[in-house]
């Protein structure tokens, strides 16, 4: 009775919990590495350049002389950097956009039909 329960927990840990923890760790590292001059995307869809940074809030310049103050945790990723490729949504027409919601192992198994 105990073996199937432990096996099920092991599967959940390696397929769900561990990848999510890795993703959270990478996001926190990206947020710590932000600096003035970086172009970023927010969860609300705003794209801007960091003009002032603090521990909890960041000022973005979204247009010429238009600045918005947002919480640091609302930044999804950098634009134009290697880290942003994981955090930003897939572009239309790409393979990843063709199979939304399929990620990780399932995406590799069932996502592309090449």
C-alpha positions as CSV (number, residue, x, y, z in Angstrom):
1,X,0.0,0.0,0.0
2,X,2.8,2.4,0.8
3,X,4.9,1.7,-2.4
4,X,2.3,3.1,-4.9
5,X,1.8,6.2,-2.8
6,X,5.6,6.8,-2.6
7,X,5.9,6.2,-6.4
8,X,3.1,8.6,-7.1
9,X,4.7,11.3,-4.9
10,X,8.0,10.7,-6.7
11,X,6.4,11.2,-10.1
12,X,4.7,14.4,-9.0
13,X,7.9,15.7,-7.5
14,X,10.1,15.2,-10.6
15,X,7.5,16.2,-13.2
16,X,5.7,19.1,-11.4
17,X,7.3,20.4,-8.2
18,X,10.9,20.4,-9.1
19,X,10.6,22.2,-12.5
20,X,8.3,24.8,-11.0
21,X,10.9,25.5,-8.2
22,X,13.6,25.8,-10.9
23,X,11.5,28.3,-12.8
24,X,10.8,30.4,-9.7
25,X,14.5,30.4,-8.8
26,X,15.5,31.6,-12.3
27,X,12.8,34.4,-12.2
28,X,14.1,35.6,-8.8
29,X,17.7,35.6,-10.1
30,X,16.5,37.6,-13.2
31,X,14.7,40.1,-10.9
32,X,17.9,40.6,-8.8
33,X,20.0,41.2,-11.9
34,X,17.8,44.0,-13.3
35,X,19.6,47.3,-13.7
36,X,18.9,50.7,-15.1
37,X,18.7,50.7,-18.9
38,X,17.3,47.2,-19.2
39,X,14.2,46.8,-21.4
40,X,11.6,44.7,-19.7
41,X,8.1,43.3,-20.2
42,X,5.5,43.5,-17.4
43,X,2.7,41.1,-16.6
44,X,0.3,43.8,-17.8
45,X,1.9,43.9,-21.2
46,X,3.8,47.1,-20.8
47,X,7.3,47.3,-22.4
48,X,9.6,49.8,-21.0
49,X,13.1,50.8,-20.0
50,X,14.2,50.9,-16.4
51,X,15.1,54.4,-15.4
52,X,15.2,54.0,-11.6
53,X,15.4,50.9,-9.5
54,X,14.6,50.1,-5.9
55,X,14.2,46.9,-3.9
56,X,10.4,46.7,-4.3
57,X,9.5,49.2,-7.0
58,X,10.9,50.1,-10.4
59,X,10.3,53.2,-12.6
60,X,9.9,52.3,-16.2
61,X,9.9,54.8,-19.1
62,X,7.2,53.4,-21.5
63,X,7.3,56.3,-23.9
64,X,9.2,59.6,-24.3
65,X,9.1,61.2,-20.8
66,X,6.2,58.9,-19.6
67,X,7.3,57.0,-16.5
68,X,5.3,54.4,-14.6
69,X,6.2,52.9,-11.2
70,X,5.5,49.2,-10.9
71,X,6.4,46.4,-8.4
72,X,9.5,44.6,-9.2
73,X,7.7,41.2,-9.0
74,X,5.4,42.2,-11.9
75,X,8.3,42.0,-14.4
76,X,8.0,38.9,-16.6
77,X,11.4,39.2,-18.3
78,X,14.0,41.1,-20.1
79,X,13.6,41.9,-23.8
80,X,16.4,41.0,-26.1
81,X,18.3,38.8,-23.6
82,X,18.8,35.0,-23.4
83,X,16.8,34.8,-20.1
84,X,13.7,36.4,-21.7
85,X,13.2,33.5,-24.2
86,X,11.9,31.2,-21.4
87,X,9.8,33.9,-19.7
88,X,8.2,35.5,-22.7
89,X,5.3,33.9,-24.5
90,X,6.0,32.3,-27.9
91,X,5.6,34.3,-31.0
92,X,2.7,33.6,-33.4
93,X,3.6,31.1,-36.0
94,X,6.3,29.4,-33.9
95,X,6.0,25.7,-32.9
96,X,5.5,26.6,-29.2
97,X,2.5,28.8,-30.1
98,X,1.0,26.0,-32.2
99,X,0.7,23.7,-29.1
100,X,-0.3,26.0,-26.3
101,X,-0.3,24.5,-22.8
102,X,1.9,21.6,-23.8
103,X,5.2,22.0,-22.0
104,X,8.0,19.9,-20.7
105,X,7.9,16.2,-21.4
106,X,4.3,16.3,-22.9
107,X,5.3,19.0,-25.3
108,X,8.3,17.1,-26.4
109,X,6.2,13.9,-26.9
110,X,3.1,15.4,-28.4
111,X,3.8,19.0,-29.4
112,X,5.4,18.8,-32.8
113,X,4.4,16.7,-35.8
114,X,7.7,16.8,-37.8
